[in-house]
Amino acid sequence: MLKTSVVAFLAVLVCGGAWAQSSKLGKIPTVSRLSELRIGISDMDEVRRTLGEPQGKGQARMPDYPGIRKTWSYEYMDVTSREVGMFLLVVFFDRQAYDGYLWFDLRNLKRRKES
């Protein structure tokens, strides 16, 4: 779901041409509250109360973990004709228990001009 929404959003931006205003998608994740969660103890309801409703739900296979883990994603994109900014938080669960996260903060990425 996350991949589809990001691809659709970027396709609209590319087809729209150049503009001066900003286009925004999503909500900036509240990573400052991650310290309130406890690995192996916090459950999905506590994660939802702490971080809010996720924008995406999925699954991930990790090399150091046997099987598939559930994931929730929280993302925000801010795109202009010259820059792209993106925040992405992926939360992992081992069964129903919080099991960690990945946080990406990609601000002020310059768009390349096509030759």
C-alpha positions as a Markdown table, in Angstrom:
| # | Residue | x | y | z |
|---|---|---|---|---|
| 1 | Met | 0.0 | 0.0 | 0.0 |
| 2 | Leu | 2.8 | 2.4 | 0.9 |
| 3 | Lys | 4.7 | 1.6 | -2.3 |
| 4 | Thr | 1.5 | 2.2 | -4.4 |
| 5 | Ser | 0.7 | 5.5 | -2.8 |
| 6 | Val | 4.2 | 6.9 | -3.1 |
| 7 | Val | 4.5 | 5.8 | -6.7 |
| 8 | Ala | 1.1 | 7.3 | -7.6 |
| 9 | Phe | 2.0 | 10.6 | -5.8 |
| 10 | Leu | 5.3 | 10.9 | -7.6 |
| 11 | Ala | 3.7 | 10.1 | -11.0 |
| 12 | Val | 1.2 | 13.0 | -10.5 |
| 13 | Leu | 4.1 | 15.3 | -9.6 |
| 14 | Val | 6.1 | 14.3 | -12.7 |
| 15 | Cys | 3.2 | 14.6 | -15.0 |
| 16 | Gly | 2.2 | 18.0 | -13.5 |
| 17 | Gly | 5.4 | 19.7 | -14.8 |
| 18 | Ala | 7.2 | 22.5 | -12.9 |
| 19 | Trp | 5.5 | 24.7 | -10.3 |
| 20 | Ala | 6.6 | 26.9 | -7.4 |
| 21 | Gln | 4.3 | 25.7 | -4.7 |
| 22 | Ser | 4.8 | 22.7 | -2.5 |
| 23 | Ser | 2.8 | 19.4 | -2.6 |
| 24 | Lys | 2.5 | 17.5 | 0.7 |
| 25 | Leu | 1.4 | 14.0 | 1.4 |
| 26 | Gly | 1.0 | 12.4 | 4.9 |
| 27 | Lys | 1.9 | 13.5 | 8.3 |
| 28 | Ile | 5.4 | 13.9 | 9.9 |
| 29 | Pro | 5.9 | 10.8 | 12.1 |
| 30 | Thr | 6.2 | 11.5 | 15.9 |
| 31 | Val | 9.6 | 9.8 | 16.3 |
| 32 | Ser | 10.2 | 11.7 | 19.6 |
| 33 | Arg | 7.7 | 9.4 | 21.2 |
| 34 | Leu | 9.5 | 6.1 | 20.2 |
| 35 | Ser | 11.3 | 6.0 | 23.5 |
| 36 | Glu | 8.0 | 5.4 | 25.2 |
| 37 | Leu | 7.7 | 2.0 | 23.5 |
| 38 | Arg | 9.3 | -1.1 | 25.0 |
| 39 | Ile | 10.5 | -3.9 | 22.7 |
| 40 | Gly | 8.7 | -7.2 | 23.4 |
| 41 | Ile | 6.4 | -5.5 | 25.9 |
| 42 | Ser | 4.4 | -2.8 | 24.1 |
| 43 | Asp | 1.6 | -4.2 | 22.0 |
| 44 | Met | -0.1 | -2.9 | 18.8 |
| 45 | Asp | -2.7 | -0.9 | 20.7 |
| 46 | Glu | 0.0 | 0.9 | 22.7 |
| 47 | Val | 1.9 | 1.7 | 19.5 |
| 48 | Arg | -1.3 | 3.1 | 18.0 |
| 49 | Arg | -1.9 | 5.2 | 21.1 |
| 50 | Thr | 1.7 | 6.5 | 21.1 |
| 51 | Leu | 2.3 | 7.1 | 17.3 |
| 52 | Gly | -1.2 | 7.3 | 15.9 |
| 53 | Glu | -2.9 | 5.4 | 13.2 |
| 54 | Pro | -0.4 | 4.0 | 10.6 |
| 55 | Gln | -0.7 | 5.1 | 7.0 |
| 56 | Gly | 0.3 | 1.7 | 5.8 |
| 57 | Lys | 0.4 | -1.9 | 7.0 |
| 58 | Gly | 2.4 | -4.7 | 5.6 |
| 59 | Gln | 5.0 | -7.4 | 6.2 |
| 60 | Ala | 8.8 | -7.7 | 6.0 |
| 61 | Arg | 11.3 | -10.5 | 5.9 |
| 62 | Met | 14.6 | -9.8 | 7.7 |
| 63 | Pro | 17.8 | -11.8 | 7.4 |
| 64 | Asp | 18.3 | -12.1 | 11.1 |
| 65 | Tyr | 14.7 | -13.1 | 11.9 |
| 66 | Pro | 13.0 | -16.4 | 11.1 |
| 67 | Gly | 9.7 | -15.8 | 9.4 |
| 68 | Ile | 7.8 | -12.7 | 8.5 |
| 69 | Arg | 7.2 | -9.7 | 10.7 |
| 70 | Lys | 4.2 | -7.3 | 10.6 |
| 71 | Thr | 5.0 | -3.7 | 9.8 |
| 72 | Trp | 3.3 | -0.4 | 10.1 |
| 73 | Ser | 4.5 | 2.7 | 8.2 |
| 74 | Tyr | 4.2 | 6.4 | 8.9 |
| 75 | Glu | 5.3 | 8.7 | 6.1 |
| 76 | Tyr | 5.4 | 12.3 | 5.0 |
| 77 | Met | 6.5 | 13.8 | 1.7 |
| 78 | Asp | 7.0 | 17.5 | 0.7 |
| 79 | Val | 7.8 | 18.0 | -2.9 |
| 80 | Thr | 8.5 | 21.2 | -4.9 |
| 81 | Ser | 9.9 | 21.7 | -8.4 |
| 82 | Arg | 13.4 | 21.8 | -7.0 |
| 83 | Glu | 13.4 | 19.7 | -3.8 |
| 84 | Val | 12.0 | 16.5 | -2.3 |
| 85 | Gly | 11.7 | 15.9 | 1.4 |
| 86 | Met | 10.6 | 12.6 | 2.9 |
| 87 | Phe | 10.2 | 11.2 | 6.4 |
| 88 | Leu | 9.5 | 7.5 | 6.7 |
| 89 | Leu | 9.1 | 5.5 | 9.9 |
| 90 | Val | 8.6 | 1.7 | 9.7 |
| 91 | Val | 7.6 | -0.1 | 12.9 |
| 92 | Phe | 8.2 | -3.8 | 13.3 |
| 93 | Phe | 6.1 | -6.3 | 15.3 |
| 94 | Asp | 7.0 | -9.8 | 16.5 |
| 95 | Arg | 3.5 | -11.4 | 16.5 |
| 96 | Gln | 1.6 | -8.6 | 18.4 |
| 97 | Ala | 4.6 | -7.1 | 20.3 |
| 98 | Tyr | 6.6 | -4.0 | 19.3 |
| 99 | Asp | 10.0 | -5.2 | 17.9 |
| 100 | Gly | 11.8 | -2.0 | 16.8 |
| 101 | Tyr | 11.8 | 0.5 | 14.0 |
| 102 | Leu | 13.6 | 2.0 | 11.0 |
| 103 | Trp | 13.6 | 5.8 | 10.6 |
| 104 | Phe | 14.5 | 7.6 | 7.4 |
| 105 | Asp | 14.9 | 11.4 | 7.3 |
| 106 | Leu | 15.6 | 12.6 | 3.8 |
| 107 | Arg | 15.3 | 16.3 | 3.7 |
| 108 | Asn | 16.2 | 18.8 | 0.9 |
| 109 | Leu | 17.0 | 16.3 | -1.8 |
| 110 | Lys | 17.7 | 18.2 | -5.0 |
| 111 | Arg | 15.8 | 17.1 | -8.1 |
| 112 | Arg | 18.0 | 16.4 | -11.1 |
| 113 | Lys | 17.3 | 18.1 | -14.4 |
| 114 | Glu | 16.9 | 15.8 | -17.3 |
| 115 | Ser | 19.4 | 16.5 | -20.2 |
